[in-house]
Amino acid sequence: MQHVRDGVDVALGARAHEVGRRRDGGRAGRGLRQVEQCRPATGGVGERHDRAAVHQARGRGAGGVPLEPQVHLVGARRDGDDADQRGEGRGGVQELGGVVCGHGRSLAERMRAVHAPAPLPAPSSTPAWPRPPRSDQFHVELDEDPHGGLGYRPAMTSPDGDAAPSELVHLDVAAGVATVTLDSPANRNALSAQLRRELLAHLRAALADDDVRLIVLSHTGTVFCSGMDLRETRGASADQQGISEVPAILELIWTAPKPVVARVAGAARAGGVGLVAACDIAVAVETATFAFSEVRLGLVPAVISVTVLPRLLPRAAHELFLTAAVFDARRAEAIGLVNAAVPADEVDATVAGYVEALKLGAPAALAGTKEMLRSERPRSMSEDFAQMQELSAGYFAGPDAQEGMRAFAEKRTPAWVVPD
């Protein structure tokens, strides 16, 4: 097997057996397991896999931030495993917050409780809407083939072999929902100049359309968004990098009077994570991975911090911003980056559930609620109550509230609900 660091493969060779030796008698232990696929659990919901696999990063994408900057551990131990499987008496490769760390058994044991993913709550018997059964398995997986997976389409080319200009972002409106789709899979949906311009234009068009009640931000290919296109920004000055367009996009999503739902069916890095955080609601496939890769490129995640930091737990923000560690969708859900991490075949149904729920809200009330959620709280509780009372009174007297209360009394659907 190989250890991958910053895109350079360093062969471990014969060290593999020495790393895996146990200290209790020198017998070959399981500190370093054979690289293999995790086989699915054969038991009921919640059974953990007993396999661990080390995934190798194989270079960088065609554009954007590198997607495989490090090696990851897949799988988790089962309750009742012996001391060897718990990591006691184990040397060599250790798990630390979802990242494989070399040597230092005591360090791994000391840090395990701090960096391990937060425990997942048991599914409610009466969920707000359909939520799939979930496993306790900690599963990190990276796409090794940038051109593989459902939805990939080869880049269009002109007869002379050069890339032909084609739309990289699409806007489709149906039944009050505007779907904005990033469609540059060959470039891992990196934030190139063309993609940024088109994304900004389509978002503005959707917000200006009175028939649009909400927006779904989606993508094609196996990567949601890999961040800025490094091929374009390398060597460019600050005023040539299009940095001003990214804040405009993030601010437009964040301050939009219409709800924005992110459909994340693949990996997100750097600026791509900023897009996810800017959305009001985010649904991610459970195999999706995330990372703030900037520090490994000599950069600071400054612009995206404006939308990311309000979402994340403070300790998680410090850890993930400073280490650039890759984390999975379950961890993203636990720290507040996404609302739901679901199996691949449940992503669209979960997004649809949120969409239908949002369509039941009055447009003006949704806009007012978003503005309230964004507003900075006053210093005192009395000032807070005074502001909120004034806001509430204005909406109670408004036409939407009057219609809503009449519809409730008359046991009918409010006038603002668009029929299917």
BAKOL-96855 format. One line per 2 residues: number of its first residue (from 1); their letters; for each residue x, y, z of C-alpha. Coordinates in pm, whole numbers. Layout:
<nodes>
NUM	A	X Y Z | ... .
</nodes>
This chain:
<nodes>
1	MQ	0 0 0 | 103 359 -30 .
3	HV	84 668 184 | -14 978 -8 .
5	RD	101 1320 98 | 32 1638 -101 .
7	GV	-17 1435 -418 | 319 1252 -385 .
9	DV	313 875 -335 | 562 747 -77 .
11	AL	593 368 -76 | 576 211 265 .
13	GA	705 -123 134 | 834 -360 394 .
15	RA	745 -121 678 | 385 -237 651 .
17	HE	442 -552 857 | 650 -373 1120 .
19	VG	384 -104 1159 | 122 -369 1222 .
21	RR	310 -561 1493 | 145 -582 1831 .
23	RD	342 -511 2141 | 203 -806 2338 .
25	GG	438 -1075 2212 | 533 -937 1871 .
27	RA	263 -1121 1680 | 142 -959 1361 .
29	GR	-159 -751 1462 | -426 -568 1285 .
31	GL	-282 -217 1328 | -253 -197 952 .
33	RQ	-529 -381 771 | -525 -502 418 .
35	VE	-662 -255 166 | -998 -384 56 .
37	QC	-1352 -275 -10 | -1592 -242 282 .
39	RP	-1857 -504 234 | -2210 -391 319 .
41	AT	-2355 -489 653 | -2557 -805 636 .
43	GG	-2754 -746 954 | -3023 -498 1044 .
45	VG	-3016 -121 1037 | -2741 24 1252 .
47	ER	-2501 -271 1227 | -2149 -143 1176 .
49	HD	-1902 -269 923 | -1605 -450 1063 .
51	RA	-1380 -369 771 | -1134 -84 737 .
53	AV	-990 36 410 | -725 289 329 .
55	HQ	-816 492 22 | -535 625 -192 .
57	AR	-552 971 -341 | -454 964 -705 .
59	GR	-367 1318 -799 | -574 1624 -857 .
61	GA	-881 1706 -1060 | -871 1883 -1389 .
63	GG	-954 2203 -1206 | -1027 2327 -859 .
65	VP	-881 2234 -524 | -725 1885 -498 .
67	LE	-992 1636 -397 | -772 1367 -245 .
69	PQ	-508 1540 -34 | -476 1263 222 .
71	VH	-547 904 317 | -863 814 503 .
73	LV	-995 536 716 | -1322 369 628 .
75	GA	-1525 165 870 | -1572 152 1245 .
77	RR	-1534 -106 1517 | -1824 -310 1647 .
79	DG	-1935 -305 2006 | -1778 -592 2194 .
81	DD	-1461 -618 1985 | -1151 -724 2173 .
83	AD	-874 -495 2291 | -684 -539 1968 .
85	QR	-975 -411 1759 | -1038 -124 2000 .
87	GE	-689 0 1928 | -542 -106 2263 .
89	GR	-198 -251 2213 | -207 -143 1852 .
91	GG	80 41 1685 | 121 192 1343 .
93	VQ	-166 353 1158 | -431 501 1383 .
95	EL	-764 676 1327 | -780 1040 1431 .
97	GG	-1100 1227 1351 | -1152 1029 1033 .
99	VV	-788 1077 924 | -528 802 930 .
101	CG	-235 904 1150 | 98 720 1162 .
103	HG	254 585 1483 | 182 697 1836 .
105	RS	-72 466 1995 | -111 679 2306 .
107	LA	-173 994 2102 | -445 828 1900 .
109	ER	-611 698 2215 | -592 1036 2385 .
111	MR	-736 1216 2085 | -997 959 1982 .
113	AV	-1266 1096 2211 | -1202 1451 2093 .
115	HA	-1193 1394 1719 | -1429 1104 1668 .
117	PA	-1755 1195 1492 | -2039 1292 1721 .
119	PL	-2275 1004 1804 | -2579 993 1582 .
121	PA	-2925 1017 1742 | -3165 731 1692 .
123	PS	-3422 799 1420 | -3742 946 1557 .
125	ST	-4050 729 1539 | -4243 1030 1407 .
127	PA	-4001 1231 1189 | -4099 1570 1051 .
129	WP	-4072 1409 709 | -3929 1092 565 .
131	RP	-3576 1033 691 | -3406 708 592 .
133	PR	-3273 461 847 | -2917 547 937 .
135	SD	-2612 347 1025 | -2359 428 1293 .
137	QF	-2083 349 1047 | -1823 622 999 .
139	HV	-1766 608 627 | -1529 832 435 .
141	EL	-1493 769 65 | -1331 965 -215 .
143	DE	-1396 955 -588 | -1078 835 -756 .
145	DP	-1206 876 -1110 | -1304 1235 -1190 .
147	HG	-1489 1116 -1499 | -1684 832 -1344 .
149	GL	-2022 807 -1182 | -2380 885 -1270 .
151	GY	-2438 1203 -1464 | -2093 1247 -1619 .
153	RP	-2090 1385 -1970 | -1767 1436 -2167 .
155	AM	-1672 1797 -2233 | -1805 1927 -2564 .
157	TS	-1535 1993 -2822 | -1524 2182 -3148 .
159	PD	-1406 2018 -3475 | -1053 2148 -3423 .
161	GD	-1037 1982 -3083 | -1068 2296 -2871 .
163	AA	-1332 2313 -2602 | -1647 2459 -2750 .
165	PS	-1827 2728 -2551 | -2131 2575 -2386 .
167	EL	-2344 2663 -2089 | -2192 2543 -1762 .
169	VH	-2490 2635 -1545 | -2852 2561 -1632 .
171	LD	-3176 2715 -1505 | -3502 2521 -1519 .
173	VA	-3831 2642 -1369 | -4123 2410 -1300 .
175	AG	-4410 2416 -1049 | -4271 2719 -870 .
177	VA	-3923 2568 -825 | -3612 2701 -1000 .
179	TV	-3341 2437 -1033 | -2995 2585 -1088 .
181	TL	-2755 2310 -1198 | -2375 2325 -1209 .
183	DS	-2284 2129 -1522 | -1907 2123 -1565 .
185	PA	-1829 1767 -1450 | -1509 1733 -1654 .
187	NR	-1372 2026 -1452 | -1528 1895 -1129 .
189	NA	-1766 2192 -1132 | -1479 2422 -1036 .
191	LS	-1565 2791 -1002 | -1419 2901 -1334 .
193	AQ	-1485 3252 -1464 | -1756 3127 -1700 .
195	LR	-1927 2917 -1435 | -1922 3206 -1185 .
197	RE	-2077 3447 -1434 | -2349 3202 -1536 .
199	LL	-2428 3101 -1179 | -2467 3463 -1074 .
201	AH	-2687 3541 -1376 | -2916 3240 -1325 .
203	LR	-2956 3308 -953 | -3056 3666 -1027 .
205	AA	-3301 3550 -1293 | -3462 3302 -1054 .
207	LA	-3497 3562 -780 | -3653 3810 -1024 .
209	DD	-3909 3557 -1150 | -4238 3601 -963 .
211	DV	-4337 3244 -1052 | -4039 3105 -860 .
213	RL	-4111 3025 -496 | -3778 2863 -408 .
215	IV	-3445 2757 -560 | -3269 2420 -564 .
217	LS	-2893 2433 -626 | -2784 2103 -783 .
219	HT	-2506 1961 -1003 | -2409 1691 -1250 .
221	GT	-2121 1447 -1211 | -1965 1303 -898 .
223	VF	-1842 1634 -753 | -2070 1910 -628 .
225	CS	-1805 2183 -655 | -1427 2167 -612 .
227	GM	-1379 2538 -538 | -1195 2800 -742 .
229	DL	-1047 2691 -1074 | -676 2693 -987 .
231	RE	-571 2682 -1352 | -723 3027 -1397 .
233	TR	-616 3182 -1068 | -256 3057 -1066 .
235	GA	-26 3352 -1129 | -309 3604 -1152 .
237	SA	-318 3917 -940 | -589 3969 -680 .
239	DQ	-796 4195 -906 | -774 3943 -1192 .
241	QG	-893 3637 -1001 | -1263 3717 -1002 .
243	IS	-1263 3707 -624 | -1533 3973 -612 .
245	EV	-1775 3742 -796 | -1764 3477 -525 .
247	PA	-1882 3711 -247 | -2157 3832 -480 .
249	IL	-2276 3474 -535 | -2260 3380 -167 .
251	EL	-2432 3700 -56 | -2705 3659 -317 .
253	IW	-2785 3309 -190 | -2758 3408 177 .
255	TA	-2977 3719 150 | -3223 3582 -107 .
257	PK	-3586 3636 0 | -3663 3293 -143 .
259	PV	-3543 2973 26 | -3245 2801 -137 .
261	VA	-3193 2425 -98 | -2860 2259 -183 .
263	RV	-2865 1911 -334 | -2516 1774 -270 .
265	AG	-2465 1436 -438 | -2085 1452 -444 .
267	AA	-1772 1597 -290 | -1730 1966 -206 .
269	RA	-1407 2152 -139 | -1319 2508 -33 .
271	GG	-1547 2748 -223 | -1784 2460 -293 .
273	VG	-1837 2421 81 | -1905 2795 96 .
275	LV	-2190 2745 -152 | -2337 2466 61 .
277	AA	-2318 2682 374 | -2483 2979 203 .
279	CD	-2797 2778 127 | -3081 2772 379 .
281	IA	-3112 2393 370 | -2859 2136 248 .
283	VA	-2911 1766 177 | -2599 1556 114 .
285	VE	-2547 1198 6 | -2387 1012 296 .
287	TA	-2079 926 86 | -2006 1293 9 .
289	TF	-1689 1441 156 | -1595 1798 244 .
291	AF	-1274 1988 317 | -1145 2340 363 .
293	SE	-827 2283 162 | -701 2641 153 .
295	VR	-419 2625 410 | -253 2340 218 .
297	LG	-235 2570 -83 | -97 2864 115 .
299	LV	-437 3032 124 | -684 3142 391 .
301	PA	-1055 3041 372 | -1147 3404 425 .
303	VI	-1431 3471 182 | -1623 3150 248 .
305	SV	-1587 3196 624 | -1862 3459 605 .
307	TV	-2119 3189 525 | -1948 2887 682 .
309	LP	-1873 3011 1034 | -2238 3086 1125 .
311	RL	-2317 2721 1044 | -2035 2533 1218 .
313	LP	-1972 2455 1581 | -1676 2673 1689 .
315	RA	-1444 2385 1782 | -1520 2207 1457 .
317	AH	-1447 2525 1261 | -1104 2563 1421 .
319	EL	-1017 2198 1362 | -1133 2176 1003 .
321	FL	-1009 2517 887 | -662 2467 1036 .
323	TA	-603 2100 948 | -777 2092 607 .
325	AV	-891 1744 709 | -1145 1568 490 .
327	FD	-1470 1489 672 | -1775 1296 566 .
329	AR	-2142 1389 537 | -2231 1239 874 .
331	RA	-1979 1469 1041 | -2108 1759 830 .
333	EA	-2456 1690 961 | -2337 1667 1321 .
335	IG	-2158 2004 1311 | -2434 2192 1129 .
337	LV	-2298 2221 775 | -2580 2013 622 .
339	NA	-2930 1931 742 | -2938 1569 633 .
341	AV	-2690 1302 523 | -2882 1029 343 .
343	PA	-2819 725 119 | -2782 798 -251 .
345	DE	-3123 661 -339 | -3286 889 -80 .
347	VD	-3130 1222 -180 | -3393 1333 -430 .
349	AT	-3683 1222 -210 | -3540 1411 86 .
351	VA	-3489 1725 -123 | -3845 1690 -253 .
353	GY	-3972 1666 104 | -3808 1996 195 .
355	VE	-3934 2156 -128 | -4294 2055 -63 .
357	AL	-4276 2180 295 | -4132 2516 185 .
359	KL	-4401 2560 -81 | -4663 2553 195 .
361	GA	-4524 2874 345 | -4644 3219 242 .
363	PA	-4377 3386 23 | -4372 3710 223 .
365	AL	-4358 3519 551 | -4069 3307 426 .
367	AG	-3881 3620 318 | -3947 3787 653 .
369	TK	-3838 3478 843 | -3513 3460 646 .
371	EM	-3445 3827 719 | -3513 3769 1088 .
373	LR	-3277 3470 1097 | -3001 3676 935 .
375	SE	-3039 3979 1159 | -2790 4042 1436 .
377	RP	-2942 4017 1781 | -2941 4324 2008 .
379	RS	-2730 4327 2320 | -3017 4297 2567 .
381	MS	-3310 4057 2586 | -3558 4342 2634 .
383	ED	-3441 4503 2309 | -3468 4167 2137 .
385	FA	-3826 4113 2255 | -3921 4467 2152 .
387	QM	-3788 4416 1800 | -3947 4073 1763 .
389	QE	-4282 4197 1897 | -4285 4477 1641 .
391	LS	-4196 4233 1363 | -4463 3985 1473 .
393	AG	-4735 4249 1498 | -4666 4369 1145 .
395	YF	-4706 4021 1002 | -5016 3941 1209 .
397	AG	-5186 4243 1054 | -5065 4163 702 .
399	PD	-5274 4009 424 | -5095 3673 422 .
401	AQ	-5157 3616 792 | -5522 3715 758 .
403	EG	-5563 3474 467 | -5379 3201 655 .
405	MR	-5598 3234 963 | -5916 3239 752 .
407	AF	-5802 2928 563 | -5730 2754 893 .
409	AE	-6075 2838 1027 | -6241 2733 702 .
411	KR	-6035 2412 680 | -5901 2492 334 .
413	TP	-5565 2551 169 | -5433 2910 178 .
415	AW	-5448 3100 -149 | -5070 3122 -181 .
417	VV	-5024 2744 -209 | -4964 2657 -575 .
419	PD	-5161 2346 -679 | -4959 2061 -830 .
</nodes>
